Amino acid sequence: MKGRGAQINTDNPFATHRKATHPDLNFSPPPDQVDTEYLETHAKTIINKAESPDIGLEYSMNPYQGCEHGCVYCYARNTHPYWGYSAGVDFESKILIKRDAPQLLSKKLASPKWIPSPIMLSGNTDCYQPIEAKLKITRQILEVLERYQHPVGLITKSALILRDIDIIARMAEKRLASVAVSINTLDESLRRQLEPRTAVIQRRLQVIEEMSKAGVHVHAMLAPIIPGLNDHEIMDLMSAVANAGAKNAGYIVVRLNGDVGPIFLDWVKKKYKDRAQRIINRIMDAHGGQLNDSRMGVRMKGEGKYAEMIGAHFKLAKRRFLPEPDTFEYDLTLYEKARNPQTNLFDLV
C-alpha cells in the first residue's frame, strides 16, 4: 500500500463493544488506497502523567491521537484500539483532533495547584504531523506555554516545527524550551518505506541546523535502531547530526510491543523478503528471544550480544563526533511570576 507504513489492520480487542456504537467500523484488510480522516474529539484533560521513569520528562501532551506519518515501528499504535480503531492502517489514517487543547492547557497552568515540571510535546504521536499545518493547535499550545513561561520539550520528525522557531527561540533563550529531532537513517529509500509521510532526511538535518543557529538546544534521537536494517548507519548518523549542530544525542533499540509486532512482521516480510528473517532474528536477539521487552531500564536499549554491539558502536560514534555533549536544564522559576504577575510589584520595592 503506497504512502502507508502498516499494510494491515490488526484486530481490535474492543471491536465487539465499539461496533455497537460505531457500526461503520470494519477491521477487515484495508483497500489498496486509504484516505486520511480527521475526527473531532473532546478531551477533558490535555496533560498526561508519564508513568514510565525511563521517558525523561514527567508529563506529556498530545494534541493528536493517531499519526499520519505512518512509522511502521511506532509504539503509540497500541493506543489507537482504545479509541475503537485498529493499530494498523487505522492508526495513520484516522486522526483524532483535540481542538480545545490550548484552552485546557491554559486552565491547567492557571490553577494554583499546578506545580511546574517540563512537559513533552508529544509523548505519543507527532505534534507536527501534516494536519498541524492547517489547524495550528501545537502553535497555540506554544503560545500558552510562553505566556505562562512554562518549560516544554518538543520531539518531532517534521520540518513544520521551523514555522514556530520564533516562539521556540524566545523560550529557549530563557531555558524554557528544547527540541529533539528523530532521525534513524540517511537512506531516503529506507526512510520512504519505514516512515512514509515524514520529512525527508535533509529537511530534518536542516531543522537541527536552523534551530541550533537560533540558540535552541537540539538533541538528536537516533531512534529506533533496527538490528539488520539501519544499525550499520550509526557512525554516519552521528556525524551528520553533529555537523548540523546537535548538542547531544541518544538512541533506542526498536521494540515491537503489542500490535506493533504483527504489523512490523507483516511489513518487513513484504518490503524486505530477502533479509526479513535475519532482521527479525536480530531484533529478538536484542530482547531475550522476544520481539519486545517491557522491563524498565532494559527495554529501550535491549540486552545480549547484539544490543551490546549497538551500544558500543553508539558510544564510539559519540566520542568521535560529540566528544563534549551539552546537557540541558529547564528554568522552573519563571512560571510562578507569569502565573501571578502581581507578585512582581514586590520585586520593585
C-alpha positions in Angstrom: 0.0 0.0 0.0 1.7 3.2 -1.2 2.1 6.0 1.2 1.4 3.9 4.3 3.6 2.2 6.8 1.3 -0.5 8.1 0.0 -2.8 5.4 -2.7 -4.4 7.5 -5.3 -3.6 10.2 -4.7 -5.8 13.2 -7.7 -7.0 15.3 -9.1 -4.6 17.9 -9.8 -6.3 21.2 -12.6 -3.8 21.8 -14.2 -4.3 18.4 -17.3 -6.1 19.7 -18.1 -3.2 22.1 -17.1 -0.4 19.7 -19.1 -1.8 16.7 -22.2 -1.5 18.8 -21.8 2.3 18.8 -19.7 2.6 15.6 -21.3 0.1 13.1 -19.3 1.6 10.2 -16.0 0.3 11.6 -14.6 -2.5 9.6 -11.4 -4.3 10.7 -11.0 -6.4 7.5 -7.9 -5.8 5.4 -7.9 -2.3 4.0 -8.2 -1.4 0.3 -5.0 -0.5 -1.7 -5.5 3.2 -1.0 -6.9 4.7 2.2 -7.8 8.4 2.6 -7.0 10.1 5.9 -9.9 11.1 8.1 -9.8 13.8 10.7 -12.1 13.2 13.7 -13.0 15.7 16.4 -12.7 14.6 20.0 -13.4 16.5 23.1 -10.8 15.7 25.8 -11.4 16.6 29.5 -7.6 16.9 30.1 -4.6 17.5 27.9 -1.6 16.9 30.3 -0.8 13.3 30.9 1.3 11.9 33.7 4.2 9.9 32.3 4.3 6.8 34.4 7.4 5.4 32.9 10.6 6.5 34.7 12.8 6.0 31.6 10.9 8.5 29.4 12.9 11.6 30.7 10.1 14.0 31.4 7.3 13.8 34.0 4.4 14.9 31.8 3.4 14.7 28.1 0.8 16.4 25.9 -0.7 15.1 22.7 -3.0 17.4 20.6 -3.5 14.5 18.1 -4.2 10.8 18.6 -3.1 8.6 15.7 -0.3 9.8 13.4 -0.3 10.2 9.6 3.5 9.9 9.5 2.9 6.1 9.4 6.1 5.0 11.1 5.7 1.2 11.0 7.6 0.6 14.3 5.7 3.3 16.3 4.9 2.1 19.9 2.0 4.6 20.0 0.0 2.4 17.6 -1.1 0.4 20.7 -3.1 3.4 22.0 -5.5 3.5 19.0 -7.6 0.5 19.9 -8.8 2.4 23.0 -10.5 4.8 20.6 -12.2 2.0 18.7 -9.8 1.7 15.8 -7.0 -0.7 14.7 -3.3 -0.1 15.5 -2.6 -0.8 11.8 -3.6 1.4 8.9 -6.3 3.0 11.1 -3.6 4.5 13.3 -2.2 6.5 10.4 -5.5 7.2 8.6 -8.0 8.0 11.3 -6.6 11.0 13.2 -8.3 12.3 16.3 -8.0 16.0 16.9 -8.1 17.9 20.2 -9.0 21.5 19.1 -9.6 22.6 22.7 -6.1 21.5 23.8 -4.8 25.1 24.2 -7.8 26.1 26.3 -7.4 23.0 28.5 -3.7 23.7 28.9 -4.3 27.4 29.9 -6.8 26.3 32.5 -4.4 23.8 34.0 -1.5 26.2 34.1 -3.6 28.9 35.7 -4.5 26.5 38.6 -2.8 27.3 41.9 -2.4 23.6 42.4 -0.2 23.1 39.3 3.5 22.6 40.2 5.7 23.4 37.2 7.5 20.5 35.5 8.7 20.2 31.9 6.0 18.9 29.6 6.9 16.8 26.5 5.2 17.7 23.2 4.4 15.0 22.2 4.9 11.8 24.2 2.8 9.7 22.0 2.2 11.0 18.4 3.9 13.7 16.5 2.5 17.2 17.3 3.8 18.4 13.9 2.2 15.8 11.7 0.7 17.1 8.4 -2.7 18.3 9.7 -0.9 20.7 12.1 0.0 22.9 9.1 -3.7 23.8 8.8 -5.0 23.6 12.4 -2.1 25.2 14.2 -3.0 23.5 17.5 0.6 23.0 18.5 1.4 26.6 17.8 -1.5 27.7 20.0 -0.2 25.4 22.8 3.3 27.0 22.5 1.7 30.5 22.8 0.0 29.4 26.0 3.3 27.9 27.4 5.1 31.1 26.5 2.5 33.2 28.2 2.9 31.2 31.4 6.7 30.9 31.0 6.3 27.2 31.4 9.1 24.7 30.2 8.4 22.4 27.3 10.4 19.8 25.3 9.4 19.1 21.7 10.2 16.0 19.7 9.4 15.6 16.0 10.3 14.1 12.7 8.7 17.1 10.8 10.3 20.2 9.4 7.0 22.0 10.2 8.5 22.8 13.5 10.5 25.6 11.8 7.3 27.5 11.4 7.3 28.0 15.2 11.0 28.8 15.5 10.1 32.4 16.7 8.3 31.2 19.8 10.7 28.3 20.5 13.8 30.5 20.2 12.3 33.1 22.6 11.5 30.4 25.1 14.9 28.7 24.6 16.7 32.0 25.4 15.0 31.7 28.9 15.8 28.0 29.1 12.1 27.1 28.7 12.3 25.0 25.5 14.5 22.4 23.9 14.0 20.3 20.7 14.7 16.7 19.9 14.8 15.6 16.3 14.2 12.0 15.5 16.4 10.6 12.7 17.3 7.0 12.2 18.7 6.7 8.6 20.4 8.7 5.9 19.0 6.4 3.2 16.0 8.0 1.6 14.7 4.8 0.1 14.6 3.2 3.6 13.0 6.4 5.0 10.2 6.2 2.5 9.4 2.6 3.4 9.9 2.9 7.2 8.4 6.4 7.8 6.4 7.1 4.6 5.0 10.6 5.4 7.7 12.1 7.5 10.1 14.9 6.4 13.0 13.8 4.1 16.3 13.4 5.8 17.9 16.6 4.6 15.0 18.6 5.9 15.4 17.1 9.3 19.1 17.9 9.3 18.0 21.4 8.3 15.8 21.6 11.4 18.7 20.7 13.6 20.9 23.4 11.9 18.3 26.2 11.9 17.2 25.5 15.5 20.8 25.4 16.7 21.6 28.7 15.0 18.6 30.2 16.7 20.0 29.3 20.1 17.8 26.3 20.7 19.3 23.2 22.4 18.8 20.4 19.9 19.0 16.7 20.9 19.3 14.2 18.1 17.4 10.9 18.7 18.9 8.1 16.6 15.8 6.0 17.0 14.9 3.4 16.6 17.9 1.4 15.8 16.6 -1.7 14.0 19.1 -4.5 14.0 19.9 -5.8 10.5 18.2 -2.7 8.9 19.8 0.5 10.0 22.3 -0.3 12.7 25.2 0.0 10.3 24.4 3.7 9.9 25.1 4.8 13.5 28.5 6.3 12.8 27.3 8.2 9.7 24.2 9.4 11.5 26.2 10.8 14.4 28.5 12.6 12.0 25.5 14.1 10.2 23.6 15.4 13.3 26.8 16.7 14.9 27.7 18.6 11.8 24.2 20.0 11.7 24.7 21.4 15.2 23.1 18.9 17.6 24.3 19.4 21.1 23.6 15.8 22.3 22.3 12.5 21.0 20.6 9.4 22.2 19.4 6.1 20.8 16.7 3.4 21.3 16.7 -0.2 20.1 13.5 -1.0 18.4 11.0 -3.0 20.5 7.8 -4.4 18.9 5.3 -4.2 21.7 1.7 -5.3 21.4 0.1 -4.9 18.0 3.3 -3.4 16.6 4.8 -6.9 16.4 2.5 -8.4 13.8 2.3 -5.1 11.9 6.1 -4.9 11.7 6.5 -8.6 10.8 4.0 -8.3 8.0 5.7 -5.1 6.7 9.3 -6.4 6.8 8.3 -9.7 5.1 6.6 -7.7 2.3 9.2 -5.0 1.9 12.5 -6.9 2.6 11.8 -10.5 1.6 15.5 -11.4 1.1 16.5 -10.4 4.6 13.3 -10.3 6.7 14.1 -13.3 8.8 17.6 -12.0 9.6 16.2 -8.7 10.8 13.6 -10.5 12.9 16.1 -12.8 14.5 18.4 -9.9 15.4 15.6 -7.9 17.0 14.7 -11.0 19.0 18.4 -11.4 19.9 18.4 -7.9 21.4 15.3 -8.7 23.6 16.0 -12.1 25.1 14.5 -14.0 22.3 11.3 -11.9 22.1 10.1 -9.1 19.9 9.6 -6.9 22.9 10.9 -6.4 26.4 8.8 -4.2 28.7 11.2 -4.1 31.7 12.1 -0.6 32.8 15.8 0.2 32.3 16.2 -2.6 29.8 13.5 -2.1 27.1 15.0 1.0 25.5 18.5 -0.4 24.9 17.9 -4.1 24.8 20.3 -6.7 26.1 22.5 -9.5 24.8 25.5 -9.5 22.4 23.8 -7.7 19.6 22.4 -5.0 21.8 25.8 -4.6 23.4 27.4 -4.2 20.0 24.9 -1.5 19.1 25.6 0.3 22.4 29.4 0.1 21.9 29.0 1.4 18.3 26.9 4.3 19.5 29.4 5.3 22.3 32.3 5.2 19.9 30.4 7.4 17.4 29.5 9.8 20.2 33.1 10.1 21.4 34.2 10.8 17.9 31.6 13.3 16.8 30.1 14.7 20.0 33.0 14.4 22.5 31.7 17.2 24.7 27.9 16.8 24.7 25.8 19.5 26.3 23.1 18.7 28.8 20.0 20.9 29.2 18.3 22.1 32.3 14.9 23.9 32.3 14.3 27.0 34.3 11.3 26.4 36.5 11.5 29.7 38.4 9.8 31.9 35.8 6.4 30.2 35.9 5.2 31.5 39.2 5.8 35.1 38.2 4.0 34.6 35.0 1.0 33.0 36.7 0.9 35.6 39.4 2.2 38.8 37.7 1.0 41.0 40.7 3.9 39.5 42.8 6.3 41.3 40.5 5.3 44.6 42.3 7.2 43.3 45.4 10.3 42.9 43.3 10.3 46.7 42.8 10.4 47.5 46.5 
